[in-house]
Amino acid sequence: MFPHMRTTIDINDALLHAVKARAAREHKTLKETFEQALRAFLADPAPPGAAPPIPVFRGGGVQPGVDLTDSAALRDLMDAES
């Protein structure tokens, strides 16, 4: 088990109030709530700055004749449709 360390951090008042309220609702201490949040943050597999996942929509795919690698042609096509 890791040793415990005491530290001081500066947190926005509204954020701290929200964390305290959640801790109270969940019958947890502020320490438990912060540790849970930090563990979830560290467990996130997305590296910092990673792009969010691209949404996938149902449909027939790309329209015939549309070249996704040609940004100028895509812009012209979108301008023509509006």
C-alpha positions, -999 to +999 in steps of 0.1 A: +000+000+000+012+035-007+019+059+021-005+087+026+006+122+019-010+155+029-011+183+004-028+216-002-044+226-035-063+257-046-097+247-061-124+269-075-151+275-048-180+264-070-162+232-079-153+224-043-189+230-033-201+206-060-176+179-049-186+183-012-223+180-022-216+148-042-196+133-014-224+140+011-250+124-013-228+093-017-221+092+021-183+094+014-156+116+027-142+144+006-109+125+006-126+093-008-144+114-034-112+131-046-093+098-047-121+081-067-121+110-092-083+109-095-083+071-100-109+075-128-089+103-144-057+082-143-075+051-156-087+069-187-069+053-217-070+085-238-037+103-238-038+140-231-046+159-263-061+129-280-089+136-304-123+124-293-137+094-311-153+101-344-191+096-343-205+070-367-239+076-383-261+052-401-265+058-438-253+048-471-218+062-466-201+088-488-221+100-518-208+090-552-181+113-565-172+128-531-135+127-524-129+130-487-092+138-493-100+169-513-109+196-488-115+223-515-139+201-534-157+192-501-160+229-493-174+236-528-199+208-524-211+219-490-214+256-502-235+244-532-259+225-509-266+255-486 
